[in-house]
């Protein structure tokens, strides 16, 4: 028996398919070329970097706006 068969149905399935072998080493053709994969990976990484930079700039801008619009009041303890 294989690892992980817990109930009767799983045990029967494991027993049925235990002698089957899957060998896909003959499939050398890929539907997507390596150049396309590299180009898409480049697009994704460029997009991620741009999003990170924009997020950082937005964070800085929001911090500056909040700092400019903040109203600071003197505490009664410190004013006296």
C-alpha positions as CSV (number, residue, x, y, z in Angstrom):
1,X,0.0,0.0,0.0
2,X,1.1,3.6,-0.6
3,X,1.3,6.3,1.9
4,X,-1.8,8.3,2.6
5,X,-4.7,5.8,1.9
6,X,-7.0,6.2,4.8
7,X,-10.4,4.8,3.9
8,X,-11.5,1.8,1.9
9,X,-12.0,3.7,-1.4
10,X,-8.6,5.2,-1.2
11,X,-7.1,1.8,-0.5
12,X,-8.8,0.3,-3.5
13,X,-7.7,3.1,-5.8
14,X,-4.1,2.8,-4.6
15,X,-4.2,-0.9,-5.2
16,X,-5.7,-0.5,-8.6
17,X,-3.2,2.1,-9.8
18,X,-0.1,1.0,-7.9
19,X,1.4,-0.8,-11.0
20,X,0.7,2.1,-13.4
21,X,3.6,4.2,-14.5
22,X,3.5,7.7,-15.9
23,X,6.4,8.6,-18.2
24,X,6.1,11.9,-20.0
25,X,9.8,12.3,-20.8
26,X,9.1,12.0,-24.6
27,X,7.2,15.3,-24.6
28,X,10.1,17.6,-25.6
29,X,7.9,20.1,-27.4
30,X,6.7,23.0,-25.4
31,X,3.7,25.1,-26.4
32,X,5.5,28.3,-25.2
33,X,8.9,29.2,-26.3
34,X,11.7,30.0,-23.9
35,X,11.9,33.6,-25.3
36,X,8.2,34.2,-24.6
37,X,8.6,32.9,-21.0
38,X,11.6,35.2,-20.5
39,X,9.8,38.2,-22.0
40,X,6.7,37.6,-19.8
41,X,8.9,37.2,-16.7
42,X,10.6,40.5,-17.6
43,X,7.1,42.2,-17.9
44,X,6.1,40.8,-14.5
45,X,9.2,41.9,-12.8
46,X,9.1,45.4,-14.4
47,X,5.4,45.7,-13.4
48,X,6.2,44.7,-9.8
49,X,9.1,47.1,-9.5
50,X,6.9,50.0,-10.8
51,X,4.1,49.1,-8.4
52,X,6.6,49.1,-5.5
53,X,8.0,52.5,-6.5
54,X,4.6,54.0,-6.9
55,X,3.5,52.6,-3.6
56,X,6.5,54.2,-1.9
57,X,5.9,57.6,-3.6
58,X,2.2,57.5,-2.6
59,X,3.2,56.6,1.0
60,X,5.5,59.6,1.1
61,X,2.9,61.9,-0.4
62,X,0.2,60.8,2.0
63,X,2.6,61.2,5.0
64,X,3.4,64.8,3.8
65,X,-0.2,65.7,3.3
66,X,-1.2,64.3,6.8
67,X,1.7,66.2,8.4
68,X,0.7,69.5,6.7
69,X,-2.9,69.2,7.6
70,X,-2.3,68.2,11.2
71,X,-3.3,70.6,14.0
72,X,-0.9,70.6,16.8
73,X,-2.3,71.9,20.1
74,X,-0.3,72.8,23.2
75,X,-0.8,70.5,26.1
76,X,-2.0,72.2,29.3
77,X,0.8,70.5,31.2
78,X,3.5,71.9,29.0
79,X,2.0,75.4,28.6
80,X,1.8,76.2,32.3
